[in-house]
């Protein structure tokens, strides 16, 4: 299928049923027992900075392992596969001294996911989408890293956007179907990623749907930069996203109320891919595939979601149970367009009619 054919087919399915995204890359990679040599490989054998833990580097040094992760999630029932490019920006890769390899990571990351999806498509004729993952980076535009210097920023909007543009152009070249700007803790970072996406679309001549997923960092119901869910939505609604959602940080139980807030106002599809619970004392995650299935089944019956998946701690087994939970349940219906002026600071503001 061509990119256009896949999107048309998936949009038709989205109107009829709830779609399934994949789960955590990191959780599955832990099972491979990878060493520093795996991360460095022959490609970076002489690289002086340790890069163990840089999962995106594995796209270049152990691509067969990343391919296995994608294949496992496809076999579990995922219809949308996210690329292994969550930290593939110059800002994030600077920690490992691999800034010069960002574009290649993104191109190859998208190609690996696309190749795996193509095999699955050929087997049953059903479309599989590649969501190009664009992560939050290691820096914030809205907040100072120094409590004693509130005005300090380690990067500005233009530099952040330039890095994101490199990321997104690589994902487009590699064959991504959608740009997924995810795990947003700072809405200004997300706005720089949106700007970068539009710049990339202009330069490549390819415009892809935008999927925007925010992160509520704790039970306060706010992003790290302080916005409520509705304020966050108001801040990014002008981008006319294909889908908007919440992911990471919280488990399904804690995410439910905030997901309902988003479902109440979003004029597009709503996604949710929480962690497998909050990290326990050992750094693990306690939500089992069976326990998460119950949450997803309730969300689906309550009409809260259009797309479901998993974040930290989830595995292909979690995705299999998720898919079972939402089978046969009608998807959420996006709310009708509200033409009133809708603004946002930390709180939302809707003008009177």
Buried (B, 14 or more C-beta within 10 A) or exposed (E): BEBEEBBEBBEEBBEEBBBBBBBBBBBBBEEEEBEEEBBBBEEBEEBEEEBEEBBBBBBBBBBEBBBBBBBBBBEBBBBBBBBBBBBBBBBBBBBBBBBEBBBBBBBBBBBBBBBBBBBBBEEEEEBBBBBBBBBBBBBBBBBEEEEEEEEEBEBEBEBBBBBBBBBBBBBBBBBBBBBBBBBBBBBBBBBBBBBBBBBBBEEEEEEBBBBBBBBBBEEEBBBBBBBBBBBBBBBBBEBEBBBBBBBBBBBBBBBBEBBBBBBEBBBBBBBBBBBBBBBEEEEEBEBEBEBBBBBBBEBBEBBBBBBBBBBBBBBBBBBBBBBBBBEEBEBBEBEEEEEEEBEBEEEBEBEEE
